[in-house]
Amino acid sequence: MNKTRVYIFSGLIIIGLLLVVLRLAYFQIYKRDEFLSYIQKQYYTKENIVLPRGTIFDSNGKILGISVPTISIYAIPRYIENKKEVAKNLSKILKIPERTLLKKLYNHSRYVVLAENVDKSLKPRIQNLKKMLKEWNIGIIESSIRYYPLKSVAGSTIGFVSRKEGIGLEGLEYKYNKILGGGIGKILLMKDATGNPFTIEKEIKKTDPKNLVLTIDSNIQYITEEILRDFVRERKPKEAAIIIMNPFTGEILANATYPTYDPNRYWLYRNHKNITFHSAYEPGSLAKPFVLAEAIDEGVVNFNRRYYCGEGKIVVDGKKIRDHKKFKMLTAEEIIIYSSNVGAIKLALKLDPKKFYKKLFSLGFGRSTKTFPGEASGILRPDYRPVQIAYASIGQSWTATPIQIALAYSAIANGGYLLKPRLVKQIVDPFTGEKKEFKKEVVGKVLSDKSLKKLREVLIKVVEIGTAKKGKSKYFTIAGKTGTAQKYDPKIKALSNEKFYTWFAGYFPAENPKFTVVIFANEPQKIYRWERIGGGSVSSPVLKALVDRLMFYIKEKPDKNGGSYAVKNSP
């Protein structure tokens, strides 16, 4: 009987132990995640930190955007014994008013952030303060903040990073979010039995940031922006831009825009547009050289004859189109040099309309280059009616972005090739040094050698003796074209005689091009009452200072002898 009891009792103990083991196994295996989550909620709290991003460099290795390590200072006021002493000493270190810190310490009993984005170099002083005051419930969390050392220089191109989310919201910072990394990370703060955080237990990170090397030369960018600022101060346009590009590679060396902004303080600006990419405008007479190019290719132009230019007007399909001057007889060259609307229209009406539009499309108009986030395509819709061909030939009824204009004029400079624009040279892994190179991309041959020969001769004369002569340099030969487009005024429901887009597009030095330049303004104002607003009077004068400064920066010798230029006779 005793033995039976012993066996029964032993069996019950064994069964009980087995049940305990099974129960423990159940919790360990099947309920593990649930209990860990419960424990974390009970003993940990999560805090966000802004993770560092890759650095953005200019083409010379100068830093344009960098993540600077920072710290946040927090406290658990309930356990701070001498709040006044803490506030007084922290105020001296953090340069925050003592009353502001006191307010936080008295108004909160649990966890409170006293200061964010504090210079990390202050960390040792705060740690020493903790020891000195024996206040162990002051804590430090490491984070980062995006900083742009050159402030607004190239700001609208670089873009900016959200202070709260740590991701790019505009410009190249936005386009290359996946490459640059960053974002929000989490840290775990261990809580005591009453639920108050008291120490950092673990840090959770999630990015592998890489660096960007841009095509932007910050020195060229600075020169360009300085000249644009002077222009804006003088002309007070609604918008303006100057683009500098390498015509043989498609690299954008400078992109100065107005309005612009300082990405360090992006929240102070309403407008974050980059008009070089985001906006399209009527190009005006910048279209005329491409009319001449197509006329040469189709063999419908005669350079040995003079064309009657209507003495200031022409009627097409019952629509009267005016010229800016009452030209009588001009050669085909002079039509471009002096920018006759009537002359350009007469050449355009000789063209095959389908081939004319095909030429414009081949030059990149009507489609986005997909270089910049939110980039516009411009509007170019084929319309083969004579009156629409007339308007299209003088750059009206269709629109183009400044970057499209830069690419089309680069094609004249580089031998007829349309390139894809580039803002990034390399992606670099900062840990391994591995580099991804971005090479030039040729879209296609868009201008014939025959037309290029004539265009180059004519565009030099535009600057030397034509509509852009106010911008010619004493030292360097420039080739290019002015453009003026009347803006539509909704108040009068017609084209305005007071509001214009003004342009210059070209390249220099003319015989050995180093740079393509586009100068644009939206509604520039008159300096003198009697002044006539146009590309020749407004945009081209910017050329002289810009060209001379850029060429001396790259130490290029002048290509003009004695500061004079002899214009060759037309064939």
Disulfide bonds with the S-S distance in Angstrom:
none
